[in-house]
Amino acid sequence: MPLESIRSLVQSDLEATDQFICTELKSDIPFINQLIEYILKSGGKRIRPLLVLLAARAFQHQKQEHIHLAAAIELIHTATLLHDDVVDNSTLRRGHETANTIWGNEASVLVGDFLYSRAFQLIVKLQHLPILNIFANATNIIAEGEVLQLINCHDPDTTEQTYFDVIQRKTAKLFEVATQTGSALSTDAEKHLLAMQHYGLNLGIAYQLIDDALDYSSSAEQMGKNMGNDLTEGKPTLPIIYALRQGTSSEVALLRNAIQTGSTENLSAIIEIIESTGAIEYTAKAAKQHAFDASKILTDIPDSPYRNALQTLAEFVVERNY
């Protein structure tokens, strides 16, 4: 069951979510509409809203709240991307120029704020206090993850534990929110809510681990960004952290300098070091373990085609090459 087959289970829900986003994002400010239209047309796998929809359907949700929730998740995710690209000075995302490259940092930050506030308007309309609390706490944790990542940029002494702390906050938290809130629409069973929460958390960690591995083993055409982008931004991700532990003294010196300066001048040599030390395999193995943990915990929720799709999604996350 590839990604498109998984999507087909909730295809009408996905289409309704896209339509809802387009309707809800209309603004009296034409410039906001222009920038948002560009962002939405830039693509994306829509994994987070897909998780909301599958989680809701797994617990037999029959109303329309899951559409609103999926839209809110996507808006928050898009807002974080806009802010990320400004902080990281990124010029390419999903194969397209970033919004900050075209319109400038100020516009990107402000439109990101607009998306955040509109997302919370949608969440408040649900009149579901537990879900509102989950979102409020999560956005704070995500912001902490952004700050923690910024603090550790260009630091070659960043530990593996700190790296995992960053990705749990910055990436995995929104995956966790997607599955936790999607299921909370139709169940209040603590066992089921915890299972879905832990599924999302582990899936999100696996997703980011593969992203970080692909940054050193995939082309810009596949990933839609520049190869070695994390290095340019001075981000000590797991492949680099592991290679620093395993490399020779001269290799370690080269890696440390690259992280400290953000230089990709020796990118081919750095990629060779990462490959020769087994850093890609180490990162992929960690991703597979988290994906396995995510899939295994789903046995605690009722059997259905939607649960099967969530299990298969865990396989897709670690097997993807884009």
Residue frames relative to the residue before (quaternion, step in Angstrom):
aa qw qx qy qz dx dy dz
M 1.0000 0.0000 0.0000 0.0000 0.00 0.00 0.00
P 0.1612 -0.8030 0.5672 0.0869 3.64 -0.05 1.23
L 0.7609 -0.3995 0.2453 0.4487 3.57 -1.30 0.17
E 0.6692 0.5065 -0.3195 0.4399 3.59 0.88 -0.84
S 0.6257 0.5211 -0.3387 0.4715 3.58 1.09 -0.63
I 0.6199 0.5234 -0.3340 0.4798 3.56 1.06 -0.73
R 0.6475 0.5271 -0.3082 0.4560 3.56 0.94 -0.91
S 0.6270 0.5836 -0.3454 0.3835 3.56 0.97 -0.84
L 0.5775 0.6000 -0.3714 0.4104 3.59 1.16 -0.56
V 0.7921 0.1802 -0.0791 0.5778 3.56 1.10 -0.72
Q 0.1603 0.8413 -0.5044 0.1099 3.58 1.15 0.62
S 0.6728 0.4891 -0.3076 0.4622 3.59 0.87 -0.90
D 0.6285 0.5242 -0.3292 0.4710 3.58 1.10 -0.68
L 0.6429 0.5178 -0.3208 0.4644 3.59 0.98 -0.81
E 0.6577 0.4993 -0.3074 0.4728 3.57 0.96 -0.86
A 0.6446 0.5122 -0.3147 0.4722 3.57 1.02 -0.78
T 0.6266 0.5344 -0.3288 0.4622 3.58 1.09 -0.74
D 0.6551 0.5064 -0.3106 0.4668 3.59 0.90 -0.89
Q 0.6618 0.5010 -0.3018 0.4690 3.56 0.96 -0.90
F 0.6418 0.5281 -0.3146 0.4585 3.56 1.00 -0.84
I 0.6319 0.5291 -0.3263 0.4628 3.58 1.00 -0.83
C 0.6621 0.5112 -0.3062 0.4545 3.58 0.86 -0.95
T 0.6703 0.4984 -0.2933 0.4651 3.58 0.99 -0.83
E 0.7333 0.4592 -0.2391 0.4407 3.56 0.84 -1.01
L 0.6867 0.5036 -0.2923 0.4353 3.60 1.12 -0.49
K 0.4310 0.6999 -0.4751 0.3142 3.58 1.20 -0.02
S 0.0810 -0.8045 0.5884 -0.0052 3.53 -0.91 1.00
D 0.5394 -0.6024 0.4762 0.3455 3.56 -1.25 0.41
I 0.6323 0.4996 -0.3220 0.4970 3.58 1.31 -0.21
P 0.3836 -0.7651 0.4608 0.2346 3.65 -0.26 1.19
F 0.6286 0.5559 -0.3491 0.4171 3.60 0.98 -0.76
I 0.6176 0.5355 -0.3430 0.4628 3.58 1.04 -0.76
N 0.6513 0.5175 -0.3080 0.4617 3.57 0.95 -0.89
Q 0.6494 0.5328 -0.3137 0.4428 3.57 0.98 -0.86
L 0.6981 0.4667 -0.2791 0.4659 3.56 0.84 -0.96
I 0.6592 0.5093 -0.3116 0.4572 3.59 0.95 -0.85
E 0.6223 0.5388 -0.3410 0.4541 3.59 0.99 -0.78
Y 0.6373 0.5228 -0.3203 0.4670 3.58 1.01 -0.81
I 0.6616 0.5154 -0.3058 0.4507 3.57 0.91 -0.94
L 0.6977 0.4863 -0.2817 0.4443 3.57 0.82 -0.99
K 0.6764 0.4853 -0.2891 0.4726 3.57 1.10 -0.66
S 0.5550 0.6321 -0.3822 0.3826 3.58 1.28 -0.23
G 0.5731 -0.6459 0.3557 0.3575 3.56 1.28 0.06
G 0.2051 0.7486 -0.6145 0.1410 3.51 -1.26 -0.53
K 0.5212 -0.6769 0.4359 0.2830 3.55 -1.12 0.67
R 0.2966 -0.7879 0.4924 0.2208 3.60 1.28 -0.24
I 0.1653 0.8256 -0.5220 0.1364 3.59 1.04 0.80
R 0.6800 0.5216 -0.3045 0.4158 3.59 0.86 -0.92
P 0.6835 0.4318 -0.3139 0.4978 3.64 0.82 -0.78
L 0.5836 0.5677 -0.3690 0.4482 3.58 1.12 -0.62
L 0.6430 0.5244 -0.3145 0.4612 3.58 1.02 -0.81
V 0.6194 0.5364 -0.3411 0.4608 3.58 0.99 -0.79
L 0.7011 0.4889 -0.2712 0.4425 3.55 0.81 -1.05
L 0.6684 0.4886 -0.3016 0.4727 3.59 0.93 -0.85
A 0.6479 0.5178 -0.3200 0.4579 3.58 0.99 -0.83
A 0.6552 0.5084 -0.3127 0.4630 3.57 0.95 -0.85
R 0.6914 0.4727 -0.2793 0.4695 3.59 0.89 -0.93
A 0.5854 0.5840 -0.3719 0.4218 3.60 1.13 -0.58
F 0.7407 0.3172 -0.2000 0.5574 3.56 1.24 -0.48
Q 0.5752 -0.6749 0.3309 0.3227 3.51 1.21 0.83
H 0.2146 0.7747 -0.5599 0.2009 3.58 0.97 0.82
Q 0.1473 -0.8337 0.5317 0.0257 3.57 -0.78 1.05
K 0.6081 0.5663 -0.3621 0.4223 3.61 1.20 -0.18
Q 0.6183 -0.5715 0.4010 0.3609 3.60 -1.24 -0.40
E 0.4175 0.7364 -0.4616 0.2652 3.59 1.23 -0.04
H 0.6162 0.5656 -0.3613 0.4121 3.59 1.05 -0.66
I 0.5843 0.5580 -0.3705 0.4582 3.61 1.16 -0.50
H 0.6607 0.5010 -0.2963 0.4741 3.58 0.93 -0.93
L 0.6618 0.5154 -0.2924 0.4593 3.54 1.01 -0.90
A 0.6464 0.5133 -0.3133 0.4695 3.59 0.96 -0.85
A 0.6375 0.5203 -0.3205 0.4692 3.58 1.03 -0.80
A 0.6568 0.5195 -0.3119 0.4488 3.58 0.91 -0.90
I 0.6320 0.5303 -0.3232 0.4636 3.58 1.00 -0.86
E 0.6795 0.4895 -0.2976 0.4584 3.58 0.88 -0.91
L 0.6370 0.5238 -0.3315 0.4583 3.60 1.02 -0.73
I 0.6505 0.4997 -0.3187 0.4749 3.59 0.96 -0.83
H 0.6408 0.5212 -0.3206 0.4636 3.57 0.96 -0.87
T 0.6669 0.4992 -0.3009 0.4643 3.59 0.90 -0.90
A 0.6233 0.5390 -0.3351 0.4569 3.57 1.04 -0.77
T 0.6605 0.5017 -0.3145 0.4616 3.59 0.95 -0.85
L 0.6257 0.5345 -0.3398 0.4552 3.60 1.06 -0.70
L 0.6340 0.5276 -0.3279 0.4606 3.58 0.97 -0.84
H 0.6865 0.4705 -0.2802 0.4784 3.56 0.90 -0.90
D 0.6137 0.5594 -0.3376 0.4433 3.58 1.03 -0.82
D 0.6871 0.5066 -0.2904 0.4323 3.54 0.84 -1.01
V 0.6221 0.5155 -0.3373 0.4832 3.56 1.15 -0.59
V 0.6733 0.5000 -0.2943 0.4583 3.57 0.83 -1.00
D 0.7560 0.3982 -0.1998 0.4795 3.58 0.95 -0.92
N 0.3488 -0.7417 0.4906 0.2960 3.60 1.28 -0.17
S 0.2286 0.8007 -0.5193 0.1920 3.59 1.03 0.79
T 0.2377 -0.7837 0.5619 0.1163 3.55 -1.11 0.74
L 0.7848 0.2331 -0.1136 0.5629 3.59 1.23 -0.36
R 0.1153 0.7604 -0.6326 0.0909 3.56 -1.00 0.93
R 0.8446 0.0113 -0.0594 0.5320 3.55 -0.90 1.05
G 0.6951 -0.5025 0.2654 0.4404 3.55 1.09 0.76
H 0.6758 0.4451 -0.2860 0.5131 3.57 1.29 0.11
E 0.5900 -0.5333 0.4529 0.4029 3.56 -1.24 0.37
T 0.4764 -0.6663 0.4901 0.2983 3.56 -1.00 0.80
A 0.6440 -0.5427 0.3787 0.3838 3.55 -1.23 0.54
N 0.6611 0.5126 -0.3180 0.4461 3.59 0.98 -0.78
T 0.5965 0.5478 -0.3625 0.4612 3.58 1.17 -0.49
I 0.7189 0.4412 -0.2426 0.4793 3.59 0.99 -0.84
W 0.8340 0.2302 -0.0804 0.4950 3.57 0.74 -1.08
G 0.5851 -0.5949 0.3730 0.4056 3.59 1.23 -0.18
N 0.6599 -0.5464 0.3644 0.3650 3.53 -1.27 0.50
E 0.6393 0.5547 -0.3427 0.4076 3.58 0.92 -0.88
A 0.6761 0.4926 -0.2929 0.4632 3.57 0.88 -0.96
S 0.6559 0.5256 -0.3165 0.4397 3.59 0.95 -0.85
V 0.6586 0.5016 -0.3100 0.4674 3.58 0.93 -0.87
L 0.6972 0.4840 -0.2839 0.4462 3.58 0.85 -0.95
V 0.6567 0.4773 -0.3174 0.4901 3.60 0.99 -0.75
G 0.5849 0.5536 -0.3625 0.4692 3.59 1.12 -0.59
D 0.6423 0.5096 -0.3100 0.4813 3.57 1.02 -0.83
F 0.6191 0.5462 -0.3300 0.4576 3.58 1.05 -0.80
L 0.6657 0.4991 -0.2986 0.4676 3.59 0.95 -0.88
Y 0.6201 0.5393 -0.3342 0.4614 3.58 1.00 -0.82
S 0.7111 0.4618 -0.2738 0.4540 3.57 0.75 -1.04
R 0.6459 0.5046 -0.3313 0.4673 3.60 1.01 -0.73
A 0.6053 0.5528 -0.3560 0.4485 3.60 1.05 -0.70
F 0.6975 0.4588 -0.2873 0.4696 3.59 0.88 -0.86
Q 0.5556 0.5642 -0.3978 0.4633 3.59 1.16 -0.42
L 0.6635 0.5023 -0.2971 0.4682 3.57 0.97 -0.88
I 0.6624 0.5101 -0.3070 0.4547 3.57 0.97 -0.87
V 0.6407 0.5287 -0.3255 0.4518 3.59 0.95 -0.85
K 0.6305 0.5620 -0.3303 0.4213 3.59 1.03 -0.81
L 0.5807 0.5924 -0.3739 0.4149 3.59 1.18 -0.44
Q 0.2208 -0.8077 0.5156 0.1819 3.57 1.23 -0.51
H 0.4905 0.6138 -0.4396 0.4353 3.55 1.01 0.95
L 0.3039 -0.8216 0.4539 0.1630 3.56 0.05 1.35
P 0.6456 0.5089 -0.3577 0.4430 3.68 0.84 -0.75
I 0.6569 0.4975 -0.3144 0.4712 3.61 0.98 -0.80
L 0.6312 0.5266 -0.3297 0.4643 3.59 1.01 -0.79
N 0.6457 0.5180 -0.3131 0.4655 3.59 0.99 -0.81
I 0.6307 0.5339 -0.3318 0.4550 3.57 0.99 -0.84
F 0.6806 0.4847 -0.2879 0.4679 3.57 0.89 -0.93
A 0.6517 0.5276 -0.3229 0.4389 3.59 0.89 -0.90
N 0.6798 0.4745 -0.2837 0.4820 3.57 0.93 -0.90
A 0.6658 0.5344 -0.3053 0.4217 3.56 0.95 -0.90
T 0.6688 0.4985 -0.3225 0.4475 3.60 0.86 -0.87
N 0.6137 0.5330 -0.3437 0.4702 3.57 1.13 -0.59
I 0.6581 0.5048 -0.2971 0.4731 3.57 1.00 -0.88
I 0.6259 0.5321 -0.3316 0.4639 3.60 1.03 -0.79
A 0.6457 0.5130 -0.3167 0.4686 3.58 0.99 -0.85
E 0.6256 0.5256 -0.3331 0.4706 3.59 1.04 -0.76
G 0.6361 0.5345 -0.3239 0.4525 3.57 1.03 -0.79
E 0.6231 0.5348 -0.3299 0.4657 3.57 1.05 -0.78
V 0.6710 0.4910 -0.2939 0.4714 3.56 0.93 -0.91
L 0.6459 0.5232 -0.3179 0.4560 3.58 0.96 -0.86
Q 0.6446 0.5053 -0.3224 0.4746 3.57 1.00 -0.79
L 0.6391 0.5332 -0.3223 0.4510 3.58 0.98 -0.84
I 0.6420 0.5342 -0.3169 0.4495 3.57 0.98 -0.88
N 0.7518 0.4115 -0.2067 0.4719 3.58 1.01 -0.85
C 0.4204 0.7001 -0.4768 0.3253 3.59 1.24 0.02
H 0.8410 0.1465 -0.1544 0.4975 3.55 -1.08 0.88
D 0.5633 0.5705 -0.4034 0.4411 3.58 1.20 0.48
P 0.2478 -0.8082 0.5167 0.1358 3.62 -0.27 1.21
D 0.6363 0.5244 -0.3326 0.4576 3.59 1.27 -0.13
T 0.3305 0.7470 -0.5033 0.2818 3.58 1.26 0.27
T 0.3448 -0.7632 0.5117 0.1920 3.58 -0.79 0.99
E 0.6448 -0.5089 0.4029 0.4036 3.53 -1.31 0.32
Q 0.6259 0.5435 -0.3345 0.4484 3.59 1.04 -0.77
T 0.6565 0.4983 -0.3105 0.4736 3.59 0.96 -0.83
Y 0.6143 0.5489 -0.3378 0.4552 3.56 1.04 -0.80
F 0.6871 0.4689 -0.2891 0.4738 3.59 0.86 -0.92
D 0.5999 0.5516 -0.3580 0.4557 3.57 1.09 -0.63
V 0.6403 0.5277 -0.3125 0.4625 3.57 1.02 -0.83
I 0.7453 0.4218 -0.2602 0.4460 3.59 0.66 -1.03
Q 0.5827 0.5550 -0.3829 0.4537 3.58 1.15 -0.48
R 0.7019 0.4476 -0.2600 0.4892 3.56 0.99 -0.83
K 0.7599 0.4498 -0.2142 0.4175 3.54 0.72 -1.13
T 0.8053 0.2451 -0.1076 0.5290 3.59 0.93 -0.86
A 0.7406 0.4562 -0.2591 0.4198 3.56 0.60 -1.15
K 0.5719 0.6226 -0.3893 0.3657 3.59 1.08 -0.62
L 0.6909 0.4698 -0.2986 0.4614 3.61 0.89 -0.81
F 0.5726 0.5408 -0.3742 0.4894 3.60 1.16 -0.51
E 0.6502 0.5252 -0.2999 0.4599 3.56 0.94 -0.94
V 0.6535 0.5118 -0.3031 0.4680 3.57 0.96 -0.91
A 0.6311 0.5573 -0.3314 0.4258 3.59 0.97 -0.88
T 0.7402 0.4055 -0.2383 0.4805 3.59 0.77 -0.99
Q 0.6417 0.5354 -0.3224 0.4446 3.57 1.05 -0.75
T 0.7274 0.4201 -0.2510 0.4811 3.60 0.82 -0.94
G 0.5954 0.5659 -0.3682 0.4355 3.59 1.06 -0.65
S 0.6996 0.4406 -0.2661 0.4957 3.57 0.95 -0.85
A 0.6206 0.5760 -0.3423 0.4073 3.61 1.09 -0.70
L 0.5281 0.6338 -0.4090 0.3901 3.58 1.23 -0.29
S 0.8295 0.2249 -0.0733 0.5059 3.57 1.04 -0.75
T 0.7741 0.2206 -0.1793 0.5656 3.60 1.20 0.07
D 0.1612 -0.7625 0.6142 0.1240 3.53 -1.20 0.56
A 0.3583 0.7353 -0.4880 0.3046 3.57 1.28 0.38
E 0.4565 -0.7277 0.4425 0.2572 3.56 -0.53 1.20
K 0.6254 0.5530 -0.3348 0.4370 3.58 1.01 -0.84
H 0.6991 0.4653 -0.2738 0.4688 3.58 0.89 -0.90
L 0.6549 0.5162 -0.3167 0.4520 3.58 0.96 -0.83
L 0.6548 0.5010 -0.3084 0.4744 3.58 1.00 -0.79
A 0.6270 0.5358 -0.3340 0.4563 3.57 1.01 -0.81
M 0.6910 0.4717 -0.2786 0.4717 3.59 0.88 -0.93
Q 0.6142 0.5443 -0.3382 0.4606 3.57 1.07 -0.71
H 0.7065 0.4531 -0.2621 0.4763 3.58 0.84 -0.98
Y 0.5775 0.5592 -0.3718 0.4644 3.58 1.13 -0.60
G 0.6965 0.4841 -0.2822 0.4482 3.57 0.77 -1.03
L 0.6361 0.5404 -0.3229 0.4462 3.56 0.99 -0.86
N 0.7068 0.4569 -0.2661 0.4700 3.58 0.81 -1.00
L 0.6230 0.5319 -0.3380 0.4635 3.57 1.05 -0.73
G 0.6647 0.5149 -0.3005 0.4504 3.57 0.94 -0.87
I 0.6299 0.5143 -0.3300 0.4794 3.57 1.03 -0.75
A 0.6513 0.5117 -0.3137 0.4642 3.58 0.92 -0.90
Y 0.6366 0.5463 -0.3201 0.4403 3.56 0.96 -0.90
Q 0.7033 0.4592 -0.2747 0.4681 3.59 0.85 -0.95
L 0.6053 0.5558 -0.3539 0.4465 3.59 1.04 -0.71
I 0.6701 0.4776 -0.2999 0.4826 3.58 0.93 -0.86
D 0.5983 0.5536 -0.3542 0.4584 3.60 1.02 -0.74
D 0.7007 0.4756 -0.2687 0.4589 3.56 0.87 -0.98
A 0.6239 0.5160 -0.3362 0.4811 3.59 1.12 -0.61
L 0.6684 0.5187 -0.2938 0.4448 3.57 0.96 -0.92
D 0.5636 0.6139 -0.3886 0.3931 3.59 1.14 -0.53
Y 0.7569 0.3198 -0.1849 0.5391 3.58 1.19 -0.49
S 0.7603 0.3463 -0.2099 0.5079 3.58 1.21 0.14
S 0.7071 0.4014 -0.2531 0.5243 3.57 1.23 0.28
S 0.5090 -0.6542 0.4690 0.3049 3.55 -1.20 0.53
A 0.6536 -0.5081 0.3870 0.4061 3.53 -1.28 0.34
E 0.6150 0.5631 -0.3488 0.4278 3.58 1.09 -0.68
Q 0.6737 0.4909 -0.2943 0.4676 3.58 1.01 -0.79
M 0.7738 0.3750 -0.1852 0.4758 3.56 0.81 -1.01
G 0.3886 -0.7247 0.4855 0.2968 3.57 1.16 -0.44
K 0.7115 0.3154 -0.2722 0.5659 3.56 1.18 0.58
N 0.6458 -0.5284 0.3806 0.3986 3.55 -1.28 0.19
M 0.4835 -0.6565 0.4928 0.3041 3.56 -0.94 0.89
G 0.7886 0.2511 -0.2108 0.5203 3.56 -0.93 0.88
N 0.2844 0.7982 -0.4881 0.2093 3.55 1.28 0.35
D 0.6383 0.5320 -0.3317 0.4467 3.59 0.97 -0.82
L 0.6376 0.5274 -0.3217 0.4602 3.55 1.05 -0.77
T 0.6318 0.5371 -0.3258 0.4541 3.57 0.96 -0.88
E 0.7164 0.4338 -0.2383 0.4918 3.55 1.05 -0.83
G 0.4893 -0.6991 0.4060 0.3272 3.57 1.30 0.06
K 0.4204 0.7189 -0.4586 0.3101 3.58 1.19 0.49
P 0.2429 -0.7736 0.5671 0.1447 3.62 -0.58 1.10
T 0.0403 -0.8197 0.5710 -0.0203 3.58 0.12 1.29
L 0.7573 -0.4360 0.2390 0.4234 3.57 -1.28 0.28
P 0.6280 0.5273 -0.3781 0.4296 3.68 0.84 -0.69
I 0.6698 0.4804 -0.2930 0.4845 3.58 0.99 -0.83
I 0.6474 0.5320 -0.3220 0.4407 3.58 0.89 -0.94
Y 0.6767 0.4805 -0.2906 0.4762 3.58 0.96 -0.89
A 0.6533 0.5154 -0.3167 0.4552 3.60 0.95 -0.86
L 0.6141 0.5438 -0.3448 0.4564 3.59 1.09 -0.65
R 0.6608 0.4973 -0.3038 0.4730 3.59 1.12 -0.63
Q 0.7730 0.4035 -0.1760 0.4568 3.55 1.03 -0.84
G 0.6050 0.6259 -0.3438 0.3523 3.58 1.16 -0.50
T 0.5838 -0.5351 0.4659 0.3947 3.53 -1.34 0.21
S 0.7009 -0.4665 0.3197 0.4347 3.58 -1.26 0.25
S 0.6727 0.4800 -0.3085 0.4711 3.62 0.95 -0.78
E 0.6343 0.5182 -0.3291 0.4699 3.59 1.07 -0.72
V 0.6423 0.5231 -0.3141 0.4638 3.56 0.99 -0.87
A 0.6382 0.5285 -0.3273 0.4542 3.58 0.98 -0.83
L 0.6511 0.5150 -0.3081 0.4647 3.58 0.99 -0.85
L 0.6725 0.4969 -0.2906 0.4651 3.59 0.94 -0.93
R 0.6500 0.5196 -0.3207 0.4523 3.58 0.93 -0.87
N 0.6587 0.5100 -0.3086 0.4591 3.56 0.94 -0.85
A 0.6479 0.5287 -0.3173 0.4472 3.57 1.00 -0.86
I 0.6576 0.4947 -0.3069 0.4782 3.59 0.98 -0.84
Q 0.6841 0.5024 -0.2919 0.4409 3.58 0.89 -0.91
T 0.7684 0.3621 -0.1863 0.4937 3.59 1.00 -0.79
G 0.3545 -0.7385 0.4965 0.2871 3.57 1.19 -0.51
S 0.4321 0.7211 -0.4368 0.3202 3.54 1.21 0.49
T 0.1974 -0.7655 0.6014 0.1160 3.57 -1.04 0.82
E 0.2533 0.8039 -0.5006 0.1973 3.55 1.24 0.42
N 0.7761 0.2658 -0.1394 0.5546 3.58 1.04 -0.81
L 0.1422 0.8547 -0.4916 0.0871 3.56 1.14 0.68
S 0.6522 0.5177 -0.3315 0.4435 3.60 0.89 -0.86
A 0.6576 0.4927 -0.3076 0.4798 3.59 1.00 -0.80
I 0.6368 0.5306 -0.3211 0.4581 3.58 1.04 -0.78
I 0.6478 0.5063 -0.3134 0.4752 3.57 0.96 -0.86
E 0.6314 0.5295 -0.3273 0.4625 3.57 1.03 -0.77
I 0.6397 0.5154 -0.3191 0.4726 3.59 1.02 -0.80
I 0.6554 0.5193 -0.3058 0.4552 3.56 0.93 -0.94
E 0.6765 0.4827 -0.2891 0.4751 3.57 0.98 -0.84
S 0.6976 0.4924 -0.2832 0.4366 3.59 0.87 -0.93
T 0.6820 0.4712 -0.2913 0.4774 3.60 1.12 -0.56
G 0.4864 -0.6814 0.4228 0.3470 3.59 1.29 -0.11
A 0.3167 0.7915 -0.4759 0.2160 3.58 1.24 0.39
I 0.6275 0.5261 -0.3411 0.4615 3.59 1.06 -0.69
E 0.6617 0.4986 -0.2999 0.4729 3.57 0.94 -0.91
Y 0.6323 0.5369 -0.3251 0.4541 3.59 1.02 -0.81
T 0.6707 0.4922 -0.2861 0.4753 3.56 0.95 -0.91
A 0.6602 0.5074 -0.3014 0.4645 3.58 0.96 -0.90
K 0.6309 0.5338 -0.3302 0.4559 3.58 1.03 -0.76
A 0.6418 0.5116 -0.3168 0.4755 3.56 1.01 -0.82
A 0.6334 0.5306 -0.3213 0.4625 3.58 1.03 -0.81
K 0.6679 0.5089 -0.3015 0.4518 3.58 0.90 -0.93
Q 0.6261 0.5349 -0.3427 0.4521 3.58 1.05 -0.72
H 0.6765 0.4775 -0.2923 0.4785 3.57 0.94 -0.87
A 0.6301 0.5145 -0.3356 0.4750 3.60 1.04 -0.70
F 0.6293 0.5250 -0.3256 0.4717 3.59 1.04 -0.77
D 0.6499 0.5110 -0.3134 0.4672 3.58 0.96 -0.89
A 0.6299 0.5335 -0.3260 0.4607 3.57 1.05 -0.81
S 0.6907 0.4868 -0.2773 0.4572 3.56 0.83 -1.00
K 0.6543 0.5435 -0.3119 0.4233 3.56 0.94 -0.92
I 0.6861 0.5076 -0.2992 0.4267 3.58 0.91 -0.88
L 0.5514 0.6239 -0.3876 0.3956 3.58 1.24 -0.33
T 0.5171 0.6322 -0.4264 0.3887 3.60 1.20 -0.23
D 0.6148 0.5602 -0.3421 0.4372 3.59 1.27 -0.27
I 0.6871 0.4216 -0.3009 0.5095 3.60 1.23 -0.03
P 0.6737 -0.5250 0.3217 0.4086 3.63 -1.14 0.50
D 0.5210 -0.6352 0.4806 0.3067 3.54 -1.11 0.76
S 0.2311 0.7430 -0.6023 0.1783 3.58 -1.02 0.88
P 0.6520 -0.4884 0.3812 0.4371 3.61 -1.21 0.20
Y 0.6359 0.5363 -0.3294 0.4467 3.59 1.12 -0.64
R 0.6227 0.5037 -0.3406 0.4925 3.58 1.06 -0.67
N 0.6344 0.5233 -0.3304 0.4632 3.60 0.97 -0.80
A 0.6447 0.5200 -0.3191 0.4605 3.57 1.03 -0.79
L 0.6333 0.5207 -0.3268 0.4701 3.59 1.03 -0.76
Q 0.6402 0.5119 -0.3220 0.4738 3.59 1.03 -0.75
T 0.6728 0.4879 -0.2918 0.4735 3.56 0.97 -0.84
L 0.5944 0.5674 -0.3584 0.4429 3.56 1.12 -0.64
A 0.6084 0.5459 -0.3463 0.4604 3.57 1.09 -0.67
E 0.6425 0.5038 -0.3163 0.4831 3.59 1.08 -0.73
F 0.6373 0.5390 -0.3261 0.4437 3.58 0.97 -0.86
V 0.6371 0.5727 -0.3296 0.3970 3.56 0.92 -0.96
V 0.7590 0.3768 -0.2143 0.4859 3.60 0.91 -0.85
E 0.6900 0.4739 -0.2897 0.4641 3.59 1.20 -0.33
R 0.5113 0.6756 -0.4120 0.3352 3.59 1.25 -0.27
N 0.2037 -0.7675 0.5938 0.1297 3.56 -1.25 0.46
Y 0.7080 0.3407 -0.2692 0.5570 3.56 1.19 0.62
